[in-house]
Amino acid sequence: MAKGKIRSANSSGGEERKVYQEFGPADPMARGIPDRPPNQQTVRVQVSRKGRGGKTVTVITGFEHQPDSLTALAKQLKAQCGTGGTAKDNVIEIQGDHAQKLVELLVAKGYKAKRSGG
């Protein structure tokens, strides 16, 4: 069986019952990621070009936020840098090389931000 698949069997009462489930809910967001305060989070800021057709992006990892608060933070950071980007899978990607500026902005917001990579 593939990860997250649930095989059900009907009992005599006609109810669906769970027979098999691997590694918790199929949807990772169903587990409820706690929204930790910024001063308890260490985030890494690094510049990357791999797998992006030569385009440079600044990648920020290590967040422990709900998806909606991560999206709101990404929107604030994109506005401060004057560029586009995205927030997905607890990672924020900002277009362009803005690593130093993002470290300063995140430290000002209370995060423990570190520059990673070259």
N, C-alpha and C positions, 0 to 999 in steps of 0.2 A: 504494500500500500504506500502511496505517496504521503509526504509530510502534510499533516493537517486534514487528511481525509477521515471521514467518519462513516463507518459502516453500521447501518441500523438493521435491527431485526424486529419483527412484530411479535409481541408477546400475545398470549391468548386473549388479553383484554383489548387488543387492537391499538395499544399505545406504542409510540416509537421509543425505543430505549437505546442508549449508547452502548455499543459493543466494543469499539476500539477507537482510541484517539491518541495521537502521538504528539508530545510536547505542547500541551496546552491548547488554547484556542487557535483557530486557523488565522484569525486576524490579530496581528501583534498589538494593535492599539486597543483591543478589547481588554487587555490586562490592566490598563490604567497606569500610565507612567506618572509618577508623582512630579509635581511642579516644584522643584527644589529652588531655594533662594539663590541669587547670583553669587553670594559670597561663599557658597558651599560647592561651587562648580569650577573645575579647572578646564578651560577650553584651549585648544591648539589652533593656531592660525598658520596656514602654509599656502604657498603659491604653487600651482600645478598647471601643467600643459598636457599631461598624458590623456589620450583618448578624447581630445577635444578639437582635433583638426588644427593644432598649432595655436589655438586661442588660449590666452592666459586667464586663469580664474584664481581667486583667493578662496580657499576652502577653510571653513571653521567647523571643527568637530568637538565632541565632548559634551554637548548639551543634554540636559535632562529636563525637558519641558514637554508640556502638552503640545500637540501639533498647532493649535490655534495661537498659543502664546509664542511659539517659535516663528510662526509666519509673521506675527506683529513685530517681533524683534528684527526679523530679516527686512521688513519694510522700512523700519527706522534706519538700519545700517545702510540700505541701498540709497535712501534719501540723503544721508550724510555724505556718502561717497559720490553721489550724482550719477549712478550707473544702475544697471539691471542686475538681476540675480534670481535665485530661487532658494526655497527651503524644503528639503525632503529627507526622510529617514534620519532625523536628528542631526542633519548637516545643513549648514548654510553655505551657498556658493555665491560669491559676488564677482561680477565680471571685471576683469582687469587686475592689475597688481596694486592692491591697496592694503597690504599686510600691516605695515607700520601704523597707518591711520586707524585700521580696525582694532589693533591691539590697544591703542590709546583710547578709543571709544569704548571698548569693552571693559577696560580697567576703570574708566570713569563711571560706568554703569554698575560696577561692583564685582565683576567677574575676575577670576584669577586667570588672566590670558597670557599665553606664552607663544612666542614665535617658534615655529617648527620648520625643519628643512633648511634649504639653502637660501 
